[in-house]
Amino acid sequence: MLSSPLQATPALTQIPVLETERLLLRGYRPEDLIEFAAMHRDPNFYRYLGGQPISGEESWRRILTQQGHWSLMGFGFWAVEEKSTGRFIGSVGFADFNRDIKPSISGVPEIGWVLAPRVHGMGYATEAVRAALAWGNRHFQTTETVCIIDSDNVASLRVAQKFGYRETARTTYKEQPIVILAREQNASPLG
């Protein structure tokens, strides 16, 4: 069921840049497509994201969608850049995808994060999610954010729990088992 879109702030034409010790969270650039598409073709990456690689065309479409979210909703996903190398390594941010899922999470900011397998285990997910949540705490009027995670993705479930996300439901999305987790804004320390 479609719901009225949630907006954090008026539509943004310029994506805010967030900086952490090791990461730069920024808007996407056309040159990110090469690394973005390679990431989405890696079996170690997509196994928890529908179990299938996506094409270069679909990768470009996703980048455009993530950029457009900012201009329509006032929030969206950032490209994550490793400062030491200048390379694109993943995405983190918020969306309201109006997912056809029960129970519904439409109208609630949904945080998500994905990183290239070559940087897994380096603490980058925690660093990026911390920065995104701090931004969300300052910009969202709502009291809650949610995330959906494949029930077998232990590493992402651990990151979510670190930031106070608690399981609210187990369901399926696009015929895949997922866990819905929720977090009260400002309810716990930022990891």
C-alpha positions in Angstrom: 0.0 0.0 0.0 1.4 3.4 -1.0 1.6 6.1 1.7 2.2 9.8 1.6 6.0 10.4 1.3 8.0 11.3 4.4 10.3 14.4 4.1 13.1 15.3 6.5 13.5 18.8 5.2 12.6 20.6 2.0 13.9 19.0 -1.1 17.7 19.3 -1.4 19.6 20.1 -4.6 23.0 19.7 -2.9 23.7 16.5 -1.0 25.4 17.2 2.4 28.9 15.8 2.8 29.7 14.0 6.0 33.2 13.2 7.1 34.5 10.6 9.5 38.0 9.7 10.5 38.4 7.3 7.5 35.4 8.0 5.3 33.8 10.6 3.2 30.0 10.3 2.7 29.1 12.3 -0.4 26.8 12.4 -3.4 27.4 10.0 -6.2 29.6 10.8 -9.2 29.4 9.2 -12.6 32.8 7.6 -12.1 31.3 5.7 -9.1 29.4 3.5 -11.6 32.4 1.2 -12.3 33.0 0.3 -8.6 29.2 0.3 -7.8 28.5 -2.2 -10.7 31.5 -4.4 -9.7 30.3 -4.5 -6.1 26.8 -5.6 -7.3 28.3 -8.4 -9.4 30.3 -9.9 -6.5 28.6 -13.0 -5.1 30.0 -12.2 -1.6 28.1 -8.9 -1.9 24.7 -9.8 -3.4 24.1 -13.1 -1.5 22.1 -11.2 1.2 20.6 -8.8 -1.3 18.3 -11.0 -3.4 20.9 -13.5 -4.3 21.4 -12.3 -7.9 23.9 -9.9 -9.5 22.5 -6.8 -11.2 23.5 -5.4 -14.6 25.5 -2.3 -15.3 22.2 -0.7 -16.5 20.4 -1.5 -13.3 23.5 -0.3 -11.3 23.2 3.1 -13.1 19.5 3.2 -12.4 20.1 2.6 -8.7 22.7 5.4 -8.5 20.2 7.8 -10.2 17.4 6.7 -7.9 19.6 7.2 -4.8 20.6 10.7 -6.0 17.0 11.6 -6.9 15.8 10.6 -3.4 17.6 13.7 -2.1 15.8 16.1 -4.4 12.3 14.7 -3.8 12.5 13.7 -0.1 15.3 15.8 1.5 17.2 12.7 2.4 18.8 9.7 0.7 21.9 7.6 0.3 25.5 8.8 0.3 28.3 7.3 -1.7 30.9 6.1 0.8 34.5 6.9 -0.2 37.6 5.6 1.6 39.6 8.7 2.3 43.0 6.9 2.2 42.4 5.7 -1.4 39.7 8.0 -2.8 37.8 4.9 -3.9 34.1 4.3 -3.8 33.5 1.5 -1.3 29.7 1.4 -0.8 26.5 3.2 0.1 24.8 4.3 3.3 21.7 6.4 4.0 18.0 6.7 4.4 15.1 6.0 2.0 11.3 5.6 1.9 10.9 3.1 -0.8 7.1 2.5 -0.1 8.0 -1.2 0.0 5.2 -3.7 -0.5 5.9 -5.4 2.8 3.9 -6.5 5.8 4.1 -5.1 8.3 4.4 -1.8 6.4 7.4 0.4 7.0 6.3 3.1 4.6 6.5 6.6 6.0 9.4 5.7 8.3 13.0 6.5 7.4 14.7 3.3 6.4 18.4 3.2 6.9 20.5 0.9 4.8 24.2 0.2 4.2 26.2 -1.8 1.8 29.9 -2.1 1.4 32.2 -3.8 -1.0 33.4 -7.2 0.3 37.0 -6.1 0.0 36.5 -3.7 3.0 34.3 -6.0 5.2 35.6 -6.4 8.7 37.4 -3.1 8.8 34.7 -1.2 10.9 33.6 1.0 8.0 30.0 0.0 8.3 29.9 1.1 11.9 31.7 4.4 11.1 29.3 5.1 8.2 26.1 4.2 10.0 27.2 6.3 13.0 27.6 9.4 10.8 24.3 8.8 8.9 22.4 8.3 12.2 23.8 11.5 13.7 22.6 13.3 10.5 19.2 11.7 10.8 18.9 12.6 14.5 19.3 16.3 13.5 17.0 16.2 10.5 14.1 13.8 10.9 10.9 14.9 12.7 9.9 11.3 13.2 10.8 9.4 16.4 11.7 6.1 14.7 13.9 4.7 11.9 13.8 1.1 10.6 16.0 -1.2 8.6 15.4 -4.5 6.9 18.2 -7.2 6.9 18.4 -10.7 5.5 17.9 -13.1 8.4 21.2 -14.8 7.6 23.3 -11.6 7.4 24.9 -11.8 10.9 27.4 -9.0 10.3 24.7 -6.4 9.4 22.4 -7.6 12.2 25.3 -7.0 14.6 25.8 -3.5 13.2 22.1 -2.7 13.6 22.0 -4.0 17.1 25.1 -1.9 18.0 23.1 1.2 17.3 20.0 0.2 19.2 17.9 -1.4 16.4 15.7 -4.2 17.8 13.8 -6.8 15.9 10.1 -6.0 15.4 9.1 -8.6 12.9 10.2 -11.5 10.7 8.6 -11.5 7.2 9.4 -12.0 3.6 10.3 -9.4 1.0 10.5 -10.4 -2.7 10.3 -14.0 -1.6 13.3 -13.6 0.7 13.2 -13.9 4.5 14.0 -10.7 6.2 14.1 -9.1 9.7 12.6 -5.7 10.3 14.3 -3.8 13.0 13.4 -0.4 14.5 15.2 2.2 16.6 13.9 5.2 18.5 15.8 8.3 17.3 18.2 9.6 20.0 17.4 6.5 22.1 20.9 5.0 22.4 24.5 6.1 21.9 25.7 6.1 18.3 27.6 2.9 18.5 
